[in-house]
Amino acid sequence: MKRILFTSSLFALFLCVPADARQQFLKNGSFDIPGPEATTLRWNAFGGAGQSTDYLFDGSFSALTSVRVNAFVGMYQDTYDAVAGNEVQMKAMAYVPADAAPTGNIVAGIKLEFFPPTGVETPPPEENLAFDADDPVDTWVPVTLITTVPPGIEIAKVVVISFDESTTNGNAYADLVSAELSSNPGLNLLQNPSFEIGGSGNDGMPNWDEFASPFSGARKNCFDVTAFDQDCTTKFIGQTAGLIQEIEVVPGDTLTITGYFFSRSAAPYADENARAGVKVEWVAGRLPEFQVDIVPNGNPASATTNIVNSGTPTNQWVPVTINYTMPAQTASRLRGTIINGFGPGTCDVYFDAFEMVIANVFDGSDVDADNDEDLLDIASLQTSFNGSNNPMKFLGLVYDHDEDGDVDSSDSNFTLDRMVGPALP
């Protein structure tokens, strides 16, 4: 094998052209680059995630996500600008110790998130957070934001939000949110605008996506106050929380967003630093509608093969995977995330050997993403080679061109036939 590799590399050394090849887009996917700070790991950590030597699948470190203190813990990395039709394959290995396994609603896994592609400038968000402690209690107060849709923008996210850092402040409520364009006055572009549809659980209202800081929420409520419109409202619980809904807009049109807000005299929204109101976030280019998450959402891939939970085998490495094809007319910067969520609780989940590739490319393998196929890529092929029907090793996705779950002779031949040598500077 070594003689064949050497001969092939010499033959192709002068054919140095960029390769449309499978690349490993996650840098330090085995979490082995040492260092106390997340930036030295090539990962952005949140909630206290970090390296560990407790359990290893590949190399000298794994990534520990523990929700013993914080509700959401993990690491993420922005990677590649994908376009419509790209098939994104992701795989990581997860380890759940028997004495710290998920219980209840705690779920861990890998996520695929979507952001505007690199080089696309997104106009800054605009907001009117006019509802505060100075507004009258037991009265519905309108808050309106009027703005012009920027050039080139065809999608906007309407946000209903309460910014609150106090742990003792009373609740704010919102009702009847509308978004109208000057080209079609009188038409509310928002679905479920007065929160009548859905339930009061986490992310329970159709058409709206909930976001919140730990121990907070924006939840349907039909009992605390008399609604401004029909029967139900949104209640902001805890600290900062809100709802988001995406709408189609027309560049140059005037966009008017209005929501009604309420504070009860029995428990007033009285903290002087708290603010509530409406906001718009512009979307530069059409992103996929739903991310692949660790909880079910509008994406059929969410919370299926990409999670570990209370039913996952313990004390062994198990694969978590995502296979996602970018929808028509979309483009996105891809973010790969490991996450342990919905704590706190005694739950530790370890991740290792995290890979992300674009699968439907046909010019070999480029494991270091330097746009050539050279001896470094062949060296990694040798370490990833596992033979037919054997468990996949780290970086196997880069070389498994026939997608049969292993790296065998057919995959190595495919890669060797496409050697180009190092690209010229």
C-alpha positions as CSV (number, residue, x, y, z in Angstrom):
1,M,0.0,0.0,0.0
2,K,2.7,2.5,0.9
3,R,4.5,1.9,-2.5
4,I,1.2,2.5,-4.4
5,L,0.5,5.7,-2.5
6,F,4.0,7.0,-3.2
7,T,3.8,6.2,-6.9
8,S,0.4,7.7,-7.3
9,S,1.5,10.9,-5.6
10,L,4.5,11.3,-7.8
11,F,2.4,10.7,-10.9
12,A,-0.1,13.5,-9.9
13,L,2.3,15.9,-8.3
14,F,2.2,18.3,-11.3
15,L,-1.6,18.1,-11.8
16,C,-2.3,20.7,-9.1
17,V,-5.8,22.0,-9.5
18,P,-8.4,22.7,-6.8
19,A,-10.6,19.7,-6.1
20,D,-14.3,19.6,-5.7
21,A,-13.8,17.0,-3.0
22,R,-15.3,15.9,0.3
23,Q,-13.8,18.1,3.0
24,Q,-13.9,18.0,6.8
25,F,-15.2,21.4,7.6
26,L,-14.9,21.2,11.4
27,K,-11.5,22.2,12.6
28,N,-10.3,20.2,15.6
29,G,-13.2,17.9,15.3
30,S,-11.7,15.5,17.9
31,F,-11.2,18.4,20.4
32,D,-7.5,17.5,20.8
33,I,-5.8,20.9,20.3
34,P,-4.8,21.6,24.0
35,G,-5.5,24.9,25.7
36,P,-7.7,26.3,28.5
37,E,-9.6,28.7,26.3
38,A,-12.3,27.7,23.8
39,T,-10.6,29.8,21.1
40,T,-7.5,27.6,21.2
41,L,-9.8,24.6,20.5
42,R,-11.2,26.3,17.3
43,W,-14.6,26.0,19.1
44,N,-16.8,28.6,20.7
45,A,-18.0,27.3,24.1
46,F,-21.0,28.2,26.1
47,G,-22.4,27.3,29.4
48,G,-19.1,25.8,30.7
49,A,-18.3,23.2,28.1
50,G,-14.7,22.1,27.8
51,Q,-12.1,19.4,27.2
52,S,-12.0,16.2,29.1
53,T,-9.8,13.1,29.4
54,D,-12.5,11.0,31.2
55,Y,-13.7,9.1,28.1
56,L,-12.0,9.1,24.7
57,F,-13.0,7.8,21.3
58,D,-10.3,9.5,19.3
59,G,-7.1,11.2,20.3
60,S,-6.3,12.6,23.8
61,F,-9.4,14.6,24.6
62,S,-13.1,14.7,24.2
63,A,-15.6,17.5,24.8
64,L,-17.6,17.4,28.0
65,T,-21.1,19.0,28.1
66,S,-22.6,18.9,31.6
67,V,-25.8,20.6,32.7
68,R,-25.3,20.2,36.4
69,V,-25.2,24.0,36.7
70,N,-26.5,25.6,33.5
71,A,-29.5,24.8,31.4
72,F,-27.7,24.7,28.0
73,V,-24.0,23.7,27.6
74,G,-22.0,23.1,24.4
75,M,-19.6,24.2,21.7
76,Y,-20.2,25.5,18.2
77,Q,-18.2,26.2,15.0
78,D,-19.2,28.1,11.9
79,T,-17.9,26.3,8.8
80,Y,-19.0,26.4,5.2
81,D,-21.2,28.4,2.8
82,A,-23.7,25.8,1.5
83,V,-26.1,26.3,-1.4
84,A,-29.2,24.6,-2.6
85,G,-28.8,20.9,-3.3
86,N,-25.7,20.4,-1.0
87,E,-26.1,17.2,1.0
88,V,-24.7,17.9,4.5
89,Q,-23.6,14.8,6.4
90,M,-22.6,15.1,10.1
91,K,-21.5,12.6,12.6
92,A,-20.2,12.6,16.1
93,M,-19.7,10.0,18.8
94,A,-21.4,10.5,22.2
95,Y,-20.8,8.8,25.5
96,V,-23.3,8.8,28.4
97,P,-21.9,7.6,31.7
98,A,-24.5,5.4,33.6
99,D,-24.1,7.5,36.8
100,A,-24.8,10.8,34.9
101,A,-27.3,9.9,32.2
102,P,-30.1,12.1,30.9
103,T,-33.4,12.0,32.9
104,G,-36.7,13.7,32.3
105,N,-36.6,16.3,29.5
106,I,-32.8,16.6,29.3
107,V,-31.6,15.9,25.7
108,A,-28.1,16.1,24.2
109,G,-26.8,15.8,20.7
110,I,-25.6,17.6,17.6
111,K,-27.3,20.5,15.8
112,L,-27.1,22.0,12.3
113,E,-27.8,25.7,12.3
114,F,-28.1,28.2,9.5
115,F,-26.8,31.7,9.2
116,P,-26.3,34.2,6.4
117,P,-23.4,33.2,4.0
118,T,-20.0,34.9,4.4
119,G,-19.8,38.2,2.5
120,V,-23.5,38.9,2.7
121,E,-24.0,42.1,4.6
122,T,-27.0,42.0,6.8
123,P,-28.6,45.4,7.8
124,P,-28.6,45.9,11.6
125,P,-31.9,45.0,13.5
126,E,-34.3,47.7,14.5
127,E,-36.4,47.8,17.6
128,N,-38.9,49.8,19.7
129,L,-38.8,48.6,23.3
130,A,-41.0,51.3,24.6
131,F,-43.0,49.4,27.2
132,D,-41.5,49.7,30.7
133,A,-42.2,50.5,34.3
134,D,-43.6,54.0,33.4
135,D,-46.5,52.6,31.5
136,P,-49.9,52.3,33.2
137,V,-50.9,49.0,34.8
138,D,-54.0,47.0,33.9
139,T,-54.0,48.7,30.5
140,W,-53.1,47.4,27.1
141,V,-50.4,49.7,25.7
142,P,-49.5,49.7,21.9
143,V,-45.9,49.7,20.8
144,T,-45.2,50.4,17.1
145,L,-42.1,50.2,15.0
146,I,-42.2,51.8,11.5
147,T,-39.3,51.3,9.1
148,T,-38.3,50.9,5.5
149,V,-37.3,47.5,4.1
150,P,-33.6,47.8,3.0
151,P,-32.6,47.2,-0.6
152,G,-32.2,43.5,-1.4
153,I,-34.0,42.3,1.7
154,E,-36.9,39.9,1.0
155,I,-37.2,38.2,4.4
156,A,-37.6,39.7,7.9
157,K,-38.0,38.2,11.3
158,V,-40.6,39.9,13.5
159,V,-39.6,39.7,17.2
160,V,-41.8,40.2,20.3
161,I,-39.5,40.5,23.3
162,S,-39.1,41.3,27.0
163,F,-35.6,42.3,28.1
164,D,-35.4,41.7,31.8
165,E,-32.4,41.0,34.0
166,S,-34.4,41.1,37.3
167,T,-35.4,38.0,39.2
168,T,-38.1,39.7,41.1
169,N,-39.9,41.7,38.4
170,G,-43.5,41.1,37.6
171,N,-44.6,39.6,34.2
172,A,-45.3,41.4,31.0
173,Y,-47.9,40.2,28.5
174,A,-48.3,40.7,24.8
175,D,-51.2,40.4,22.4
176,L,-52.3,41.0,18.8
177,V,-49.0,41.6,17.0
178,S,-49.3,42.8,13.4
179,A,-46.9,43.4,10.5
180,E,-48.1,45.3,7.5
181,L,-46.4,46.5,4.3
182,S,-47.3,49.7,2.6
183,S,-47.8,47.8,-0.7
184,N,-50.6,45.8,0.9
185,P,-52.1,47.8,3.7
186,G,-54.5,46.1,6.1
187,L,-53.0,42.7,5.6
188,N,-51.4,41.2,8.7
189,L,-48.5,39.1,7.5
190,L,-48.2,37.3,10.8
191,Q,-49.9,34.0,11.5
192,N,-51.4,33.2,14.9
193,P,-51.0,37.0,15.7
194,S,-52.9,36.9,19.0
195,F,-51.6,33.5,20.2
196,E,-54.9,31.6,20.1
197,I,-53.5,28.5,18.5
198,G,-51.2,26.0,20.3
199,G,-50.4,25.1,23.9
200,S,-48.7,26.7,26.8
201,G,-45.6,24.4,26.8
202,N,-42.1,25.2,25.6
203,D,-42.2,26.5,22.0
204,G,-45.9,25.6,22.0
205,M,-47.4,28.2,19.6
206,P,-47.4,27.4,15.9
207,N,-45.8,29.9,13.5
208,W,-43.8,31.4,16.4
209,D,-40.3,30.3,17.6
210,E,-39.7,30.8,21.3
211,F,-36.3,31.9,22.7
212,A,-35.4,32.5,26.3
213,S,-32.6,32.7,28.8
214,P,-32.4,29.9,31.4
215,F,-35.6,29.5,33.6
216,S,-37.5,31.9,31.3
217,G,-40.1,31.6,28.6
218,A,-42.6,33.3,26.3
219,R,-45.7,31.1,26.8
220,K,-49.3,31.1,25.8
221,N,-51.5,32.3,28.7
222,C,-55.3,32.6,28.6
223,F,-56.1,33.1,32.3
224,D,-54.0,35.8,34.0
225,V,-55.4,38.8,32.2
226,T,-58.2,39.8,29.9
227,A,-56.8,39.5,26.4
228,F,-56.7,42.5,24.1
229,D,-57.9,40.3,21.2
230,Q,-59.9,37.1,21.6
231,D,-59.0,34.9,24.5
232,C,-55.2,34.4,24.9
233,T,-52.0,36.3,25.3
234,T,-48.2,35.6,25.5
235,K,-46.8,35.8,29.0
236,F,-43.1,36.6,29.4
237,I,-41.9,34.5,32.3
238,G,-38.6,34.9,34.2
239,Q,-36.0,37.0,32.5
240,T,-35.3,37.8,28.8
241,A,-37.6,35.9,26.5
242,G,-39.5,36.3,23.3
243,L,-41.0,35.0,20.1
244,I,-39.9,35.2,16.4
245,Q,-41.8,34.8,13.2
246,E,-40.4,35.1,9.7
247,I,-42.3,37.0,7.0
248,E,-41.7,37.9,3.3
249,V,-41.2,41.6,2.7
250,V,-40.7,43.9,-0.3
251,P,-37.5,46.1,-0.6
252,G,-38.4,49.8,-0.3
253,D,-41.8,49.2,1.3
254,T,-42.7,50.7,4.6
255,L,-43.0,48.0,7.3
256,T,-45.2,48.7,10.3
257,I,-45.0,46.3,13.3
258,T,-47.4,46.8,16.3
259,G,-47.9,44.8,19.4
260,Y,-50.0,45.4,22.6
261,F,-48.3,45.0,26.0
262,F,-49.8,44.7,29.5
263,S,-48.6,44.8,33.2
264,R,-50.8,43.7,36.1
265,S,-51.2,45.9,39.2
266,A,-51.0,42.7,41.3
267,A,-47.5,42.0,40.1
268,P,-46.3,45.0,38.0
269,Y,-43.6,45.0,35.4
270,A,-41.8,47.6,37.6
271,D,-38.0,47.0,37.3
272,E,-36.6,50.3,35.9
273,N,-34.2,48.4,33.6
274,A,-36.8,46.1,32.0
275,R,-38.1,46.8,28.5
276,A,-40.5,45.1,26.2
277,G,-41.6,45.8,22.7
278,V,-41.2,44.8,19.0
279,K,-38.1,44.3,16.9
280,V,-37.3,43.4,13.3
281,E,-34.2,41.4,12.2
282,W,-33.4,41.4,8.5
283,V,-32.5,38.2,6.7
284,A,-30.0,38.6,3.8
285,G,-30.8,35.7,1.6
286,R,-33.2,32.9,2.2
287,L,-32.1,30.5,4.9
288,P,-33.7,27.0,5.5
289,E,-36.8,27.5,7.6
290,F,-35.9,25.2,10.4
291,Q,-32.6,24.1,11.9
292,V,-31.9,20.5,12.7
293,D,-32.3,20.6,16.5
294,I,-32.3,18.4,19.5
295,V,-36.0,18.9,19.9
296,P,-38.7,18.2,17.3
297,N,-39.6,21.2,15.1
298,G,-40.7,21.7,11.5
299,N,-37.6,19.8,10.2
300,P,-38.3,16.0,10.0
301,A,-34.6,15.4,10.9
302,S,-34.8,17.2,14.2
303,A,-34.5,15.0,17.3
304,T,-34.2,11.7,15.5
305,T,-30.7,10.3,14.8
306,N,-28.9,13.3,16.2
307,I,-29.7,13.0,19.9
308,V,-29.1,11.0,23.1
309,N,-31.7,10.9,25.9
310,S,-32.9,8.8,28.8
311,G,-33.2,5.8,26.4
312,T,-29.7,5.9,25.1
313,P,-27.3,3.0,26.0
314,T,-24.8,4.1,28.7
315,N,-21.1,3.5,29.2
316,Q,-20.4,3.1,25.5
317,W,-19.8,5.3,22.5
318,V,-22.8,5.8,20.2
319,P,-23.0,7.7,16.9
320,V,-25.2,10.7,16.5
321,T,-25.8,11.7,12.9
322,I,-27.5,14.3,10.6
323,N,-28.1,13.9,6.9
324,Y,-29.6,17.1,5.5
325,T,-30.1,18.4,1.9
326,M,-30.2,22.2,1.5
327,P,-33.6,23.1,0.1
328,A,-34.2,24.9,-3.2
329,Q,-33.4,28.6,-3.4
330,T,-31.5,28.6,-0.1
331,A,-27.9,29.4,0.9
332,S,-26.4,29.4,4.4
333,R,-23.3,29.5,6.5
334,L,-23.4,26.2,8.3
335,R,-22.9,25.9,12.1
336,G,-22.1,22.6,13.7
337,T,-23.0,22.4,17.4
338,I,-22.7,19.9,20.2
339,I,-25.2,20.6,23.0
340,N,-26.6,19.3,26.2
341,G,-29.9,21.0,27.1
342,F,-32.9,21.5,29.2
343,G,-31.1,21.2,32.5
344,P,-30.0,21.7,35.2
345,G,-29.6,18.1,36.2
346,T,-27.1,15.4,36.9
347,C,-26.3,14.7,33.3
348,D,-22.8,14.6,31.6
349,V,-22.5,13.8,27.9
350,Y,-19.1,13.5,26.2
351,F,-18.6,14.1,22.4
352,D,-15.7,13.2,20.2
353,A,-14.8,12.7,16.5
354,F,-17.2,15.3,15.2
355,E,-17.3,15.5,11.4
356,M,-19.1,17.6,8.8
357,V,-18.9,17.0,5.0
358,I,-20.7,17.9,1.8
359,A,-21.4,14.5,0.5
360,N,-22.6,15.0,-3.1
361,V,-19.2,16.0,-4.6
362,F,-17.2,13.7,-6.8
363,D,-13.5,14.6,-6.9
364,G,-12.0,12.7,-4.1
365,S,-11.2,13.6,-0.5
366,D,-9.7,16.7,1.0
367,V,-9.6,16.2,4.8
368,D,-7.8,19.4,5.6
369,A,-9.9,21.6,3.3
370,D,-7.0,23.1,1.5
371,N,-8.5,22.6,-1.9
372,D,-6.2,19.8,-3.1
373,E,-5.7,16.1,-2.6
374,D,-2.2,15.5,-1.5
375,L,-0.2,13.2,0.8
376,L,-1.7,14.6,3.9
377,D,-5.1,13.5,2.7
378,I,-3.7,10.0,1.8
379,A,-2.1,9.7,5.2
380,S,-5.5,10.4,6.8
381,L,-7.1,7.8,4.5
382,Q,-4.7,5.2,5.9
383,T,-5.8,6.0,9.5
384,S,-9.5,6.1,8.6
385,F,-9.4,2.9,6.6
386,N,-11.4,0.2,8.4
387,G,-12.4,-2.4,5.8
388,S,-15.8,-3.6,4.8
389,N,-18.6,-3.7,7.4
390,N,-16.5,-2.4,10.3
391,P,-17.3,0.5,12.6
392,M,-16.4,3.9,11.1
393,K,-13.3,5.6,12.4
394,F,-12.9,9.4,12.9
395,L,-12.9,11.2,9.5
396,G,-14.4,8.3,7.8
397,L,-17.2,10.5,6.3
398,V,-14.5,12.2,4.2
399,Y,-13.6,9.0,2.5
400,D,-16.8,6.9,2.5
401,H,-17.8,7.8,-1.1
402,D,-20.1,4.9,-1.7
403,E,-21.9,5.8,1.6
404,D,-22.0,2.2,2.9
405,G,-20.8,3.1,6.5
406,D,-17.2,2.0,6.1
407,V,-14.0,3.0,4.4
408,D,-12.8,0.1,2.3
409,S,-11.0,-0.6,-0.9
410,S,-13.6,0.9,-3.2
411,D,-13.4,4.2,-1.3
412,S,-9.6,4.2,-1.2
413,N,-9.4,3.5,-5.0
414,F,-11.9,6.3,-5.6
415,T,-9.6,8.7,-3.6
416,L,-6.3,7.5,-5.1
417,D,-7.6,8.0,-8.6
418,R,-8.2,11.6,-7.9
419,M,-4.8,12.6,-6.5
420,V,-3.7,16.0,-7.6
421,G,-0.8,16.7,-5.2
422,P,-0.3,20.0,-3.3
423,A,-1.9,23.1,-4.7
424,L,0.4,25.8,-5.9
425,P,0.6,28.9,-3.6
